[in-house]
């Protein structure tokens, strides 16, 4: 399973802890899933629900797909040039891709995965090695919404593993 120090979400957070963790397998996807709340102190107590998928056969070069910021965010060093254009304008309008290896990203990520992301605004996706995480920074998923979000994350991971390639 993941090391908390590997993803940007966990950088610089002091007094962090995990709470309400569940883990499960899915019959059609190799590997395992975890869902947990990450609690930390950052100008007060905050929390973020994290969905994680780890698959030893999956090789992901580090990337982050995050919601596009406003004009001010782009003025302060964020690239506005897309790494790739997807088949849906929803993704291109709502998200930006950050990676140090754009060519490797294009080789390993597929259209179905990116199109699925474009259908659900506001989430951040980080990946490295054999794991991907999904979260909304500073947002805890309520228990009434948990089953729907787990199902959506499983579908997203299925798209990642079995989707149509970009190249």
MDAnalysis code that builds the backbone (N, CA, C; Angstrom):
import MDAnalysis as mda
import numpy as np

u = mda.Universe.empty(501, n_residues=167, atom_resindex=np.repeat(np.arange(167), 3), trajectory=True)
u.add_TopologyAttr("name", ["N", "CA", "C"] * 167)
u.add_TopologyAttr("resid", np.arange(1, 168))
u.add_TopologyAttr("resname", ["UNK", "UNK", "UNK", "UNK", "UNK", "UNK", "UNK", "UNK", "UNK", "UNK", "UNK", "UNK", "UNK", "UNK", "UNK", "UNK", "UNK", "UNK", "UNK", "UNK", "UNK", "UNK", "UNK", "UNK", "UNK", "UNK", "UNK", "UNK", "UNK", "UNK", "UNK", "UNK", "UNK", "UNK", "UNK", "UNK", "UNK", "UNK", "UNK", "UNK", "UNK", "UNK", "UNK", "UNK", "UNK", "UNK", "UNK", "UNK", "UNK", "UNK", "UNK", "UNK", "UNK", "UNK", "UNK", "UNK", "UNK", "UNK", "UNK", "UNK", "UNK", "UNK", "UNK", "UNK", "UNK", "UNK", "UNK", "UNK", "UNK", "UNK", "UNK", "UNK", "UNK", "UNK", "UNK", "UNK", "UNK", "UNK", "UNK", "UNK", "UNK", "UNK", "UNK", "UNK", "UNK", "UNK", "UNK", "UNK", "UNK", "UNK", "UNK", "UNK", "UNK", "UNK", "UNK", "UNK", "UNK", "UNK", "UNK", "UNK", "UNK", "UNK", "UNK", "UNK", "UNK", "UNK", "UNK", "UNK", "UNK", "UNK", "UNK", "UNK", "UNK", "UNK", "UNK", "UNK", "UNK", "UNK", "UNK", "UNK", "UNK", "UNK", "UNK", "UNK", "UNK", "UNK", "UNK", "UNK", "UNK", "UNK", "UNK", "UNK", "UNK", "UNK", "UNK", "UNK", "UNK", "UNK", "UNK", "UNK", "UNK", "UNK", "UNK", "UNK", "UNK", "UNK", "UNK", "UNK", "UNK", "UNK", "UNK", "UNK", "UNK", "UNK", "UNK", "UNK", "UNK", "UNK", "UNK", "UNK", "UNK", "UNK", "UNK", "UNK", "UNK", "UNK", "UNK"])
u.atoms.positions = np.array([
    [0.834, -1.186, 0.000],
    [0.000, 0.000, 0.000],
    [0.884, 1.257, 0.000],
    [0.280, 2.397, -0.062],
    [1.018, 3.628, -0.321],
    [1.846, 4.080, 0.870],
    [2.876, 4.827, 0.528],
    [3.648, 5.547, 1.529],
    [3.106, 6.966, 1.549],
    [2.773, 7.473, 2.701],
    [2.196, 8.809, 2.779],
    [3.127, 9.884, 2.238],
    [4.427, 9.643, 2.246],
    [5.369, 10.662, 1.809],
    [5.499, 10.753, 0.288],
    [4.914, 9.845, -0.448],
    [5.097, 9.830, -1.886],
    [4.221, 10.781, -2.677],
    [3.120, 11.228, -2.126],
    [2.171, 12.055, -2.853],
    [2.181, 13.492, -2.336],
    [1.903, 14.421, -3.241],
    [1.933, 15.841, -2.884],
    [0.930, 16.183, -1.783],
    [-0.202, 15.521, -1.781],
    [-1.215, 15.783, -0.763],
    [-0.640, 15.715, 0.640],
    [0.282, 14.795, 0.876],
    [0.799, 14.563, 2.210],
    [2.020, 15.413, 2.555],
    [2.565, 16.146, 1.589],
    [3.756, 16.964, 1.837],
    [3.483, 18.070, 2.851],
    [4.373, 18.219, 3.795],
    [4.334, 19.339, 4.721],
    [3.236, 19.319, 5.747],
    [2.464, 18.302, 5.814],
    [1.385, 18.244, 6.796],
    [1.942, 17.661, 8.089],
    [1.783, 18.404, 9.160],
    [2.242, 17.896, 10.453],
    [1.050, 17.345, 11.221],
    [1.346, 16.534, 12.182],
    [0.322, 15.935, 13.032],
    [-0.781, 15.310, 12.184],
    [-0.373, 14.416, 11.300],
    [-1.346, 13.780, 10.418],
    [-1.704, 12.397, 10.941],
    [-2.922, 11.978, 10.604],
    [-3.332, 10.629, 10.972],
    [-4.418, 10.149, 10.020],
    [-4.557, 8.845, 9.949],
    [-5.573, 8.233, 9.115],
    [-6.713, 7.777, 10.007],
    [-7.926, 7.873, 9.491],
    [-9.094, 7.513, 10.286],
    [-10.117, 6.831, 9.382],
    [-10.890, 5.947, 9.926],
    [-12.011, 5.300, 9.248],
    [-11.586, 4.615, 7.957],
    [-10.580, 3.775, 8.039],
    [-10.060, 3.112, 6.851],
    [-10.859, 1.851, 6.547],
    [-11.175, 1.681, 5.245],
    [-11.736, 0.423, 4.781],
    [-10.879, -0.048, 3.609],
    [-10.749, -1.340, 3.479],
    [-10.011, -1.884, 2.333],
    [-10.832, -3.032, 1.762],
    [-10.692, -3.215, 0.441],
    [-11.462, -4.248, -0.227],
    [-10.812, -4.608, -1.557],
    [-11.217, -5.717, -2.099],
    [-10.778, -6.194, -3.413],
    [-11.977, -6.118, -4.348],
    [-11.675, -6.130, -5.638],
    [-12.726, -6.170, -6.646],
    [-12.433, -7.334, -7.575],
    [-13.447, -8.114, -7.889],
    [-13.219, -9.362, -8.623],
    [-12.675, -9.155, -10.031],
    [-12.910, -7.995, -10.658],
    [-12.460, -7.780, -12.027],
    [-11.145, -7.008, -12.126],
    [-10.645, -6.521, -11.015],
    [-9.409, -5.756, -11.024],
    [-8.399, -6.363, -10.057],
    [-7.212, -6.615, -10.563],
    [-6.140, -7.108, -9.707],
    [-5.719, -5.981, -8.762],
    [-5.230, -6.328, -7.615],
    [-4.790, -5.325, -6.650],
    [-5.845, -5.090, -5.590],
    [-5.721, -3.953, -4.918],
    [-6.641, -3.674, -3.827],
    [-6.999, -2.200, -3.725],
    [-8.078, -1.946, -3.011],
    [-8.599, -0.603, -2.801],
    [-8.578, -0.274, -1.315],
    [-8.390, 0.994, -1.032],
    [-8.548, 1.509, 0.328],
    [-9.263, 2.848, 0.236],
    [-10.038, 3.136, 1.264],
    [-10.666, 4.444, 1.415],
    [-10.429, 4.859, 2.850],
    [-9.944, 6.079, 3.031],
    [-9.694, 6.544, 4.387],
    [-9.781, 8.058, 4.449],
    [-10.000, 8.541, 5.658],
    [-9.967, 9.977, 5.912],
    [-8.581, 10.327, 6.419],
    [-8.004, 11.333, 5.832],
    [-6.696, 11.839, 6.200],
    [-6.937, 13.129, 6.973],
    [-6.585, 13.129, 8.243],
    [-6.782, 14.298, 9.105],
    [-5.439, 14.950, 9.381],
    [-5.418, 16.279, 9.330],
    [-4.178, 17.016, 9.509],
    [-4.482, 18.420, 10.007],
    [-3.451, 19.077, 10.480],
    [-3.586, 20.440, 10.970],
    [-2.885, 21.379, 10.005],
    [-3.664, 22.209, 9.356],
    [-3.181, 23.157, 8.351],
    [-4.056, 24.391, 8.499],
    [-3.639, 25.343, 9.348],
    [-4.478, 26.497, 9.695],
    [-5.783, 26.022, 10.309],
    [-5.676, 25.081, 11.218],
    [-6.817, 24.459, 11.859],
    [-6.932, 23.011, 11.428],
    [-7.803, 22.279, 12.083],
    [-7.980, 20.863, 11.782],
    [-8.747, 20.725, 10.470],
    [-8.206, 19.927, 9.543],
    [-8.839, 19.683, 8.252],
    [-8.831, 18.194, 7.969],
    [-9.648, 17.806, 7.017],
    [-9.684, 16.411, 6.627],
    [-9.998, 16.255, 5.150],
    [-9.524, 15.155, 4.593],
    [-9.744, 14.833, 3.188],
    [-9.981, 13.330, 3.084],
    [-11.041, 12.930, 2.389],
    [-11.268, 11.512, 2.127],
    [-10.463, 11.121, 0.900],
    [-9.726, 10.024, 1.019],
    [-8.842, 9.564, -0.054],
    [-9.272, 8.170, -0.503],
    [-9.370, 8.021, -1.819],
    [-9.658, 6.736, -2.449],
    [-8.358, 6.288, -3.105],
    [-7.929, 5.079, -2.802],
    [-6.641, 4.578, -3.300],
    [-6.827, 3.243, -4.005],
    [-6.127, 3.079, -5.120],
    [-6.075, 1.794, -5.820],
    [-4.609, 1.467, -6.042],
    [-4.211, 0.254, -5.655],
    [-2.845, -0.223, -5.850],
    [-2.895, -1.551, -6.596],
    [-2.095, -1.621, -7.660],
    [-2.046, -2.819, -8.492],
    [-0.579, -3.057, -8.849],
    [0.016, -4.180, -8.442],
    [1.434, -4.417, -8.710],
    [1.766, -4.510, -10.201],
    [0.779, -4.798, -11.048],
    [1.018, -4.871, -12.492],
    [0.907, -3.509, -13.179],
    [0.408, -2.526, -12.470],
    [0.206, -1.189, -13.020],
    [1.486, -0.376, -12.842],
    [1.988, 0.222, -13.910],
    [3.179, 1.070, -13.831],
    [2.759, 2.484, -14.209],
    [2.738, 3.359, -13.215],
    [2.327, 4.741, -13.432],
    [3.499, 5.671, -13.172],
    [3.819, 6.473, -14.160],
    [4.837, 7.495, -13.979],
    [4.179, 8.642, -13.217],
    [4.892, 9.290, -12.323],
    [4.255, 10.291, -11.471],
    [3.508, 11.368, -12.262],
    [2.265, 11.581, -11.851],
    [1.476, 12.670, -12.422],
    [0.444, 13.136, -11.420],
    [-0.065, 14.329, -11.685],
    [-1.172, 14.880, -10.916],
    [-2.138, 15.492, -11.914],
    [-3.399, 15.139, -11.786],
    [-4.466, 15.756, -12.569],
    [-5.307, 16.509, -11.559],
    [-5.369, 17.828, -11.730],
    [-6.075, 18.636, -10.742],
    [-6.984, 19.638, -11.432],
    [-7.995, 20.104, -10.691],
    [-8.882, 21.101, -11.276],
    [-8.088, 22.348, -11.689],
    [-8.491, 22.912, -12.817],
    [-7.845, 24.147, -13.280],
    [-8.138, 25.258, -12.292],
    [-7.116, 26.081, -12.032],
    [-7.292, 27.235, -11.177],
    [-7.793, 28.415, -11.986],
    [-8.046, 29.479, -11.305],
    [-8.455, 30.706, -11.978],
    [-7.269, 31.384, -12.630],
    [-7.487, 32.555, -13.147],
    [-6.447, 33.321, -13.836],
    [-5.273, 33.593, -12.909],
    [-5.545, 33.944, -11.644],
    [-4.448, 34.241, -10.720],
    [-3.542, 33.045, -10.515],
    [-4.128, 31.854, -10.389],
    [-3.323, 30.655, -10.188],
    [-2.416, 30.418, -11.390],
    [-2.939, 30.636, -12.594],
    [-2.139, 30.417, -13.792],
    [-1.042, 31.467, -13.948],
    [-1.224, 32.659, -13.406],
    [-0.207, 33.706, -13.488],
    [1.011, 33.374, -12.640],
    [0.858, 32.550, -11.648],
    [1.941, 32.257, -10.726],
    [2.598, 30.917, -10.999],
    [2.880, 30.632, -12.248],
    [3.723, 29.494, -12.575],
    [3.033, 28.240, -13.047],
    [1.732, 28.169, -13.003],
    [1.057, 26.976, -13.506],
    [1.024, 27.032, -15.028],
    [1.322, 25.915, -15.657],
    [1.292, 25.842, -17.109],
    [-0.151, 25.839, -17.597],
    [-0.420, 26.622, -18.628],
    [-1.759, 26.637, -19.208],
    [-1.800, 25.820, -20.493],
    [-0.661, 25.340, -20.967],
    [-0.609, 24.511, -22.162],
    [-0.954, 23.078, -21.786],
    [-1.972, 22.503, -22.420],
    [-2.305, 21.119, -22.089],
    [-1.254, 20.146, -22.605],
    [-1.019, 19.096, -21.848],
    [-0.100, 18.042, -22.262],
    [-0.723, 17.252, -23.403],
    [-2.012, 16.981, -23.275],
    [-2.748, 16.296, -24.327],
    [-4.135, 16.910, -24.409],
    [-4.771, 16.744, -25.527],
    [-6.175, 17.106, -25.657],
    [-6.962, 15.812, -25.669],
    [-7.985, 15.738, -24.839],
    [-8.793, 14.526, -24.773],
    [-9.931, 14.621, -25.776],
    [-10.745, 13.609, -25.780],
    [-11.877, 13.605, -26.700],
    [-13.061, 14.384, -26.150],
    [-12.999, 14.812, -24.899],
    [-14.111, 15.572, -24.335],
    [-13.644, 16.949, -23.887],
    [-14.397, 17.976, -24.258],
    [-14.038, 19.327, -23.820],
    [-14.187, 19.514, -22.316],
    [-15.023, 18.679, -21.648],
    [-15.212, 18.797, -20.198],
    [-13.891, 18.598, -19.461],
    [-13.090, 17.646, -19.906],
    [-11.804, 17.431, -19.264],
    [-10.880, 18.608, -19.545],
    [-10.765, 18.998, -20.798],
    [-9.839, 20.070, -21.178],
    [-10.176, 21.395, -20.505],
    [-11.456, 21.667, -20.299],
    [-11.880, 22.914, -19.669],
    [-11.701, 22.895, -18.157],
    [-11.816, 21.721, -17.548],
    [-11.878, 21.635, -16.087],
    [-10.596, 21.181, -15.405],
    [-9.692, 20.523, -16.142],
    [-8.534, 19.912, -15.499],
    [-7.226, 20.286, -16.178],
    [-6.165, 20.212, -15.402],
    [-4.812, 20.345, -15.930],
    [-3.990, 19.165, -15.454],
    [-3.036, 18.782, -16.283],
    [-2.171, 17.643, -15.991],
    [-0.789, 18.165, -15.668],
    [-0.238, 17.713, -14.562],
    [1.120, 18.066, -14.166],
    [1.949, 16.794, -14.099],
    [3.024, 16.773, -14.890],
    [3.938, 15.639, -14.879],
    [5.290, 16.098, -15.399],
    [6.346, 15.467, -14.923],
    [7.686, 15.755, -15.428],
    [8.011, 14.896, -16.646],
    [7.117, 13.953, -16.959],
    [7.365, 13.011, -18.052],
    [6.148, 12.941, -18.977],
    [5.868, 14.003, -19.752],
    [4.652, 14.025, -20.577],
    [4.579, 12.904, -21.608],
    [5.695, 12.516, -22.188],
    [5.647, 11.438, -23.192],
    [5.294, 10.098, -22.549],
    [5.855, 9.821, -21.379],
    [5.510, 8.588, -20.670],
    [4.055, 8.621, -20.197],
    [3.587, 9.789, -19.808],
    [2.182, 9.948, -19.418],
    [1.275, 9.561, -20.588],
    [1.577, 10.065, -21.768],
    [0.767, 9.778, -22.953],
    [0.771, 8.290, -23.297],
    [1.868, 7.616, -23.010],
    [1.966, 6.186, -23.306],
    [1.185, 5.316, -22.335],
    [1.013, 5.774, -21.098],
    [0.412, 4.912, -20.077],
    [-1.026, 5.267, -19.717],
    [-1.492, 6.460, -20.065],
    [-2.846, 6.885, -19.709],
    [-3.730, 6.773, -20.940],
    [-5.002, 6.451, -20.730],
    [-5.891, 6.245, -21.862],
    [-7.077, 7.206, -21.875],
    [-7.727, 7.262, -23.038],
    [-8.833, 8.187, -23.276],
    [-10.005, 7.930, -22.334],
    [-10.365, 6.678, -22.126],
    [-11.507, 6.365, -21.262],
    [-11.294, 6.900, -19.847],
    [-10.100, 6.740, -19.335],
    [-9.751, 7.218, -17.995],
    [-9.913, 8.738, -17.921],
    [-9.341, 9.465, -18.871],
    [-9.421, 10.925, -18.856],
    [-10.847, 11.422, -19.083],
    [-11.580, 10.768, -19.960],
    [-12.969, 11.162, -20.192],
    [-13.815, 10.959, -18.934],
    [-13.557, 9.882, -18.205],
    [-14.272, 9.628, -16.953],
    [-13.985, 10.748, -15.947],
    [-12.741, 11.155, -15.856],
    [-12.379, 12.252, -14.956],
    [-13.123, 13.525, -15.336],
    [-13.191, 13.818, -16.630],
    [-13.863, 15.023, -17.101],
    [-15.333, 15.094, -16.738],
    [-15.956, 13.940, -16.510],
    [-17.377, 13.906, -16.155],
    [-17.638, 14.255, -14.694],
    [-16.588, 14.343, -13.877],
    [-16.749, 14.575, -12.433],
    [-15.792, 15.673, -11.985],
    [-16.271, 16.879, -11.934],
    [-15.415, 18.033, -11.638],
    [-15.036, 18.118, -10.158],
    [-13.888, 18.748, -9.926],
    [-13.477, 19.083, -8.575],
    [-12.570, 18.100, -7.866],
    [-12.275, 16.974, -8.475],
    [-11.435, 15.968, -7.832],
    [-9.989, 16.127, -8.286],
    [-9.066, 15.657, -7.454],
    [-7.645, 15.625, -7.792],
    [-7.210, 14.168, -7.821],
    [-6.321, 13.864, -8.775],
    [-5.821, 12.504, -8.962],
    [-4.306, 12.562, -8.963],
    [-3.700, 11.742, -8.131],
    [-2.243, 11.638, -8.094],
    [-1.877, 10.179, -8.304],
    [-0.787, 9.966, -9.043],
    [-0.342, 8.593, -9.282],
    [1.166, 8.524, -9.257],
    [1.641, 7.360, -8.869],
    [3.058, 7.044, -8.920],
    [3.222, 5.544, -8.709],
    [4.234, 5.007, -9.344],
    [4.563, 3.588, -9.220],
    [3.358, 2.702, -9.552],
    [2.765, 2.107, -8.528],
    [1.674, 1.154, -8.724],
    [0.364, 1.641, -8.118],
    [0.290, 2.915, -7.750],
    [-0.874, 3.423, -7.019],
    [-1.418, 4.711, -7.612],
    [-2.727, 4.874, -7.460],
    [-3.391, 6.124, -7.800],
    [-4.308, 6.483, -6.639],
    [-4.378, 7.774, -6.332],
    [-5.300, 8.250, -5.309],
    [-6.204, 9.323, -5.917],
    [-7.400, 9.438, -5.358],
    [-8.389, 10.422, -5.776],
    [-8.904, 11.108, -4.519],
    [-9.033, 12.446, -4.566],
    [-9.528, 13.175, -3.403],
    [-10.006, 14.562, -3.799],
    [-10.766, 15.173, -2.918],
    [-11.131, 16.592, -2.987],
    [-10.496, 17.225, -1.760],
    [-9.526, 18.064, -1.991],
    [-8.759, 18.641, -0.892],
    [-9.672, 19.343, 0.113],
    [-9.526, 18.958, 1.378],
    [-10.295, 19.582, 2.456],
    [-11.746, 19.136, 2.526],
    [-12.068, 18.019, 1.893],
    [-13.457, 17.556, 1.851],
    [-13.552, 16.102, 2.310],
    [-14.418, 15.871, 3.272],
    [-14.708, 14.522, 3.758],
    [-15.983, 14.048, 3.062],
    [-15.943, 12.855, 2.481],
    [-17.128, 12.278, 1.843],
    [-18.048, 11.758, 2.938],
    [-19.283, 12.184, 2.897],
    [-20.273, 11.751, 3.888],
    [-20.644, 10.291, 3.646],
    [-21.054, 9.597, 4.695],
    [-21.362, 8.170, 4.591],
    [-22.499, 7.894, 3.609],
    [-23.448, 8.806, 3.463],
    [-24.553, 8.591, 2.524],
    [-24.079, 8.616, 1.072],
    [-22.948, 9.265, 0.805],
    [-22.400, 9.355, -0.550],
    [-21.275, 8.350, -0.801],
    [-20.846, 7.650, 0.224],
    [-19.657, 6.812, 0.122],
    [-19.798, 5.691, -0.909],
    [-20.905, 4.965, -0.909],
    [-21.064, 3.852, -1.838],
    [-21.006, 4.342, -3.290],
    [-21.649, 5.459, -3.580],
    [-21.634, 6.012, -4.934],
    [-20.219, 6.404, -5.348],
    [-19.465, 7.016, -4.453],
    [-18.102, 7.442, -4.774],
    [-17.161, 6.247, -4.913],
    [-17.351, 5.220, -4.114],
    [-16.546, 4.006, -4.256],
    [-16.817, 3.360, -5.613],
    [-18.082, 3.246, -5.994],
    [-18.428, 2.664, -7.295],
    [-17.823, 3.478, -8.435],
    [-17.857, 4.789, -8.321],
    [-17.292, 5.652, -9.356],
    [-15.781, 5.474, -9.435],
    [-15.118, 5.354, -8.293],
    [-13.671, 5.162, -8.276],
    [-13.293, 3.803, -8.863],
    [-14.058, 2.767, -8.558],
    [-13.798, 1.449, -9.153],
    [-13.920, 1.533, -10.667],
    [-14.947, 2.203, -11.167],
    [-15.132, 2.369, -12.617],
    [-13.963, 3.145, -13.213],
    [-13.504, 4.176, -12.528],
    [-12.359, 4.961, -12.995],
    [-11.114, 4.085, -13.095],
    [-10.886, 3.250, -12.086],
    [-9.718, 2.362, -12.094],
    [-9.837, 1.299, -13.179],
    [-11.045, 0.827, -13.417],
    [-11.272, -0.112, -14.512],
    [-10.944, 0.561, -15.849],
    [-11.351, 1.813, -16.006],
    [-11.007, 2.567, -17.219],
    [-9.494, 2.725, -17.344],
    [-8.823, 2.970, -16.250],
    [-7.369, 3.124, -16.265],
    [-6.685, 1.835, -16.736],
    [-7.153, 0.699, -16.246],
    [-6.538, -0.585, -16.555],
    [-6.947, -1.109, -17.940],
    [-8.215, -0.932, -18.298],
    [-8.743, -1.573, -19.512],
    [-9.161, -0.614, -20.625],
    [-8.939, 0.691, -20.478],
    [-9.426, 1.662, -21.458],
    [-8.615, 1.696, -22.747],
    [-9.133, 2.469, -23.727],
    [-8.479, 2.628, -25.024],
    [-7.266, 3.540, -24.889],
    [-6.155, 3.162, -25.480],
    [-4.919, 3.944, -25.398],
    [-5.011, 5.243, -26.190],
    [-4.255, 6.246, -25.731],
    [-4.189, 7.542, -26.411],
    [-3.378, 7.440, -27.703],
    [-2.291, 6.697, -27.670],
    [-1.380, 6.653, -28.817],
    [-1.883, 5.731, -29.890],
])
